[in-house]
């Protein structure tokens, strides 16, 4: 795509007002071109359907992740696979691993049951046979809080306070948890929630259910932000992705951050790098000046005239205060404000303790290319998987290249499980063998240039075996997750 073509690096003397204006216009045109390309693709699909033709094919996952997993020679710990004698047999059916289903249950009530008939003379008691029955009781539980009221000798009135989890309302924490879980996790609508609650004896209106769902969310949002902060502190890598959808007449976006141990989501109205940096800060926005911010401004081509007043910055908290600071410094050009904001947010993120060794793995989108950025192998292989070969030779070339990619990916995953330094030279040779050009295809179906290796196309491995990499672009490296 056109937006992948790097712009030439200009010196300070070459950055005249006219050149700055042209660069800003080029950025706007590239963004507009990207949006138009997406719209044209959608319209082409709609026209094809109206003509009775087929739209663009939907490609199923290639299966590279599953097919490159090693076949274990031993059964799983739970006994779900294997024949139990150390050999790998056919997988057992679901539920075949038996366990005592009621041994761990808490017994709330014990009821003695006699045979229900008159016992013959001479019968002897032989003990009990236990039958555990699980049941569910849903009932209203109303609590009257008697708030003591006292008056001090000087006339001051003192009143008892309600528990903090009530938020001063008339519905308890368990009822609120139930409403939140049913609505957000089980997709139960408010009218369908209202009906059973009234049948169970809860005097609640639809409006009060809406208030339970939308009010007092501060504690939940704080817990959500703390989850991300803690996860970033203990993780070696994270994967990030975003997706767009229409919401209330506007284009909205949801960003996902996670790895094997956590998943975190946030809905915003932007896919920019500023949005990503703000989300990674997880809470209050901090804009700071440090060596990383200065280096970012230089790399992104922020003119010295704009960098000079920013060097007096220490730390500013909050987006409104930062915008006011830029206005006070006279930084008004959109491009300058964007780069200055990105660098200051990056400085604030690192000042908060963000690890410089944390790998950020994405699909190669530019907004995620910050610090130690890596390209997901699954996304990289998908470029070849989605090619449409037109003849037998192209199909053979596509199968060959995909096979080499799969083999290299399997080797990298094997190295991650067993980081043997002796495997590094083999990885380099495999990289050289697995980086030919894509199979001959028409330009319209050629893979993105992000998939082509650069001069440093040798495979290298991180000292930490949690992820392994192969360079694919100036700031993007493919990572075996």
N, C-alpha and C positions, 0 to 999 in steps of 0.2 A: 504494500500500500504506500501511498505517497507520504503519509505522515511518518513512515519509518526511515525516510531519507534524511540523514543528518544535515543540518544547516552549517555552513562554513563558520569557523571561529574567526571573529573579527577583533582587531585591536581597538584600544580606546580611541585612537585617532580616527579610525574608520567608522566609529559609532556616532555618526552625525544625527541630528534630529530626524532627518529624512530617512536614514537607514533604520533608526529605531521604530519609526512609524511603519515602514515597510515590513519589518520583522513581526510587529504586532499584527499587521493585516494578514501576513502569511499564516500565522498561528490560527487566526480566526477562520481563514479560508480552509485550512486543513481540517479543522474541527467541523466546519460546515460540510466539507466533502465527505467526511466519515459518516455523518448523520444522513446525508443524502444517499450514500451507498447502501446503508441499512434500509432506508425507505424504499429505494429502487428494488432491492432484493425482495422485500415484502410485497410490493406491487406486482412484480413479475410472478410471484407465486399465486397471487389472487387472480391475475389475468389468465394464467395457465389453468387454474381450476375452472374459471368461467368458460374457457374455451373447451373444456372437457379433457384437457391434457393433465399430465401428472405434474405436481409441484416438485420442488427439489427433494431428492430422496433424504429420508431420515436415517442416519447411520447409527447402528447399534454399537455399544462399546466393543472395542477390539478384543478384550479379554487378555491383554498383555500382563496385567497385574496378577491375575490368577494363574496364567500359564507359566509364569516365571518363578512360581513358588516351588521349593524343593519337595520331592515326595519322601515323607518320613518313613523310615523302616520300622518304626515302632508305633504302637497304637497311642492315641491321645490319653491324657491323664485320666479322663473320665470314662475311658473304655468305649468311646463312640465309634472308633475305627479299629481295624485289625482283627485278627482272629484270636488274640490273647496269648499266642505262643511266640511272640517276637517277630512274626511275619506279617506282612501287610495283606490282609484279606479284604473282602468286600465290606463296604461300610454297613454298619448295623442300622436297622430302622430306628426312626425317632422314637424316643421313649423306652427303648429296650434296656437301658441301664436302670435297673430297679433300685429304689431307695425306700426307706420307711417313710411314707408320706405324712404320717401323723405324729412321728416321734418328737419333732421339734415344736409342735403346736402348744400354745398356752391353753390349759383347760380352765374355763371360767366357771363351770358348773358340772357337778357330778350327780346323776340321777340313777337310783337303784331301780331295777325292773325285775319283777318276779315272773315266773312262767305264766301267770294269768289263769291258773287252774288249781284246784285243790290237789295238794301233793299226797300221793299214796303213803300209807303207813310204811315206815322203814326206809324212807328216802334219805339219802345222805347228801349234804352240801359239799360240792366239789370246787368251789371257788366262783370267780366271776369271769366272764368273757367280755372284754372291752370293745365297744363300737363307738368310734369318735365321729360325731356329726358336726360339720361346719355350717354355721349360719351367720346371717348378717342382720343386725338390728339398727334401724334408722328411726330415731325418735327425736322429738323436740326436747331441748334442755334449756329451760328458762331460769335465769339467775337474777335475784333481786339484790342489788348492792345498796346497803344502807350507809350512806355517806354521813358520817358524824359531823355535826355543826356545833362549833364552840364559839363563844364570845369572850375575848380577853378582858381583863379589868379596864384597859384603856379604850374599849369599844371596838376593837378589831375583830372581824369575823373570820374564823378558820373552818374550812370545809375539807373533808376527805376527798381524795382524788381517785379516779377510776384507773384500772390497770392500763399501762401504756399501749398494749396491743389492741385495745378497743378504739383508740383514736377518738375518744369522746363520743362515739356512736352508740347505737343500740343493737349491734349485731356482733357476736363473738368471733374469735379468730378461726375456730373450726368451720363455722358457716362461711366465712369469707374465703378460707382455703378451698372449700368444696366448690363454691361458685367460680373461683378463678380456675381451678383445675378442669371443671366440666366445660367451661366456656373456651378456654385457650387450648387445652390439650385434647379434649374430646369433641371440640367443635359443636357444642350444644348451644343453640340460640337462646337469647334472653326469654322469649315467650315459653319455650320448652323448659327452661330452668324454673320459671315462675310457677308453672302448673304443679309439679311434684312438691315443691316447697310448701305451697298452700295446702296440699293434701296431707302433708306431714305435720301440719299445725303451725307453720311459721307464718306470722302476720307480716308479709312483705309485699311491696308493690314492684312493678316492672321498673319504675324510676329508681327505687332504692337498689335494685339489682345492678342497674347501670352505674349508680354511684359507687357500689362496691367494686365494680370492675375498673373504673377509671380514676377513683379517688385514692389518696394516700399511697401513691406509688413510689414515694421517695425512698423508702426502705428497700424496696425491690430493686430500684435502679442503682442504689448504693451497693447492694449485694452483687448485682451484675457487674458493676465496674470493678469491685474488689476481686471478683473471680478472674477477670482479664488481667488485672495487675499481678495477682499471685501466679497465674499461669505463665505470664511472660518472664517472671523471675526464675521459674524452675524449668522452663522448656529449653531445649536445644534448637528447635526449629518450629515454625508455625506455617500453615498454609493459609492463603488469603484468596478471596474471590468475591465478586460482586455481580449483581443481576438487577435489571430494571423492570419496572411495571408501572402502569398508570394507577394513580390513587387520587380520588376526588378531583379529577380533571388535570392533574399534574403528573409529570414524569418523576416517579420516585425510584430510589435505589436501596437495596439491602446489601450490606457487606458482612461476609462471614470470615471469622478468624478462628483457627483451631488447629488441633493435631489429633493424635490417637487418644488423648486423654481429656480433651475439653472441646466445646463448640460454643462460640459467642457470636451473636448477631446484633446488628444495629441498622435501623432504617433512617435514611437521610434523603436529601434531594440533590446529592452531588456524587460524582465518581472521581473527583479530582484527587491529586496527591495531598492537598491541604486537608481534605476530608479524611484520608487514611491516617495522616499524622495526628489529627485531632482524635480519632477513634483509638489509636494506640495509646494515647495519654490517659484514656479511661477516666474521665471526670473533668476537673477544672483544666482550662487551657493555660499552658505556661509558654511564654515566649522569652527565650534566653539567648545571650550572646556567648559563644565559646568557640574553640578552634574548629569544631565540626560545622558550626553555622557559617563561619567565615570561609571555610573550604568549600562548602556547598554554594555560597554566593559566587565565589570565583569560578567554580565549575560550570554553573548555570549562566555565566556571562553577565552578572549584575554589574553595571558600570561603577567605576571607582567613585564617581560623584554621588551615587546613591548609597554605596557602602560606607563612605566616610562618616556621614552623620549617624549611621546605625551603630558605629563602633562604640558609642557612649552608652549603649543599651546594657542593662544588667539583667533584670527579670521583670516581666510584666505579666500580670495575672488577668485573664479574661479577654475575650475577643473585642468587646467595645473599647476597652482601654488601649488595646493594641492598634485598632483602627484610628483612634484619636491620636495616638503617638505618630503614626505614619502621616496623618494630616498635618500635625504640628511640624514635622520635619520637611514638609513640602514634597513628599513622594506621592505623586498623583497618577503616574502612568500605570496602566493595568498590569503590564508585564513586570514592571519593577516591584509593584506591591505584591504580586503573586510570588515572585522569587524570594523577596524579603520575608514574606510570611512563612513560606515553606522552610527556609533556613532557620528562622527563629523557632518554629515549632520543632524542627529536628534538634536544635540545641536544647530546648526545654525537655524533649523526650529523653535525650541522653543524660541530662542533668538529673532527671527523675530516677535514673538507674537502669535504663534500657541497655541490655547487653549488646556490645558490638559484635559478639560472636554468635548471636542469634540469627539463624538463617530464615529469611522470608521467602517462601516458595509460592509461586503464582503461575498463572497461565501466560505470563510475559507482558501483561498490560503495563503501560508506562507509569501509571500512578503508584504501582507497587515496587518500582525499581529504586529502592532506597537501601542504604547500608549494604549488608550482605544479602544480595538478592539472588534467587535461583529460579530456574524454569522447571516446572514439573515435567517429569519424563512422560507421564501419561498424556499431557497436552502436546508435548513435542511429537510423540509418536502418532497422535491423532491427525496431524497434518498429512502424514503419508497414508494413514488409514482411510482418510476421506477423499483421496484422489480417485478420479473415475477413469480407469484405463480404457483406451479406445480399440486396442488390438491385443493379440496374444503376446507380443513382445513387451508391451507396456505392463500387462498383467504379470508376466514373469519377472520384470524388473521390480515392480512394486512388491511382489512376494519375497524377492531376494533381499531388498532393502529392509523390509519389515522383519524378516528373519534375523538379519544381522543386528538390528536394533534390539530385538527381543533377547538375543544371545548376550549382547553387551549388558543389557539391563539385568539379566539373570546373574551375570558375573559380578556386577556391582552390588546386588543384594546379597550374594554369597560373601563378598568381602565385608559388607556391613555386619553380617552375622559372625564372621571369623576374620577380624582385621589382621591378616598375615602380610607383613611388608613384602614378602616374596611375590605377592600377587600384583604389585604395582606395575612392574614392567609389562606383564601380560595385559594389564588394563590399558596401558598406552598403545600396545600393538593392536588390541581390539578396537580402540578408538579410531586409529588410523584406517583400519579395515572397514569400520562401520560408518564412515563419514563420506561416502560418495555423493555425488549429486543425486537429486531425486529422479525417479524414472521419467523418461521423456513424456511430457504431457503438454497439452496446449497451454498457453499463458494463463488462460482464465482459470485453470485448475492447478496451477503450480503452487507449491507450498510457500508460505511466507518466508521472507529473507531471514526472519529470526531463527529459522531451523537450520540455516547453513552455518557450518563452523567457520571460525575466523582463522587467522594465521596460527593462533595458539590452540589448535584443534587436537592437542594431545590430552589424554584423559589423566586427570590428577585426582588425588583422594585427600579428603580432609583428615587431619590428625585425629579428629574425633570421628569414630566409625559410624556415628548415628546417621550420617547422610554422605553421599558420594557424588562427585560433580564432574561435568564435562562442559567447558566453555562453549557458548553458542553465540554470544554477542558481547559488545563492549562491557555491559554491566549485567548481563544475564547469563547464568550458567545452569545447565540441566542438573537436577538433583534427583537421585534415587531415593524416594521417600519410603 
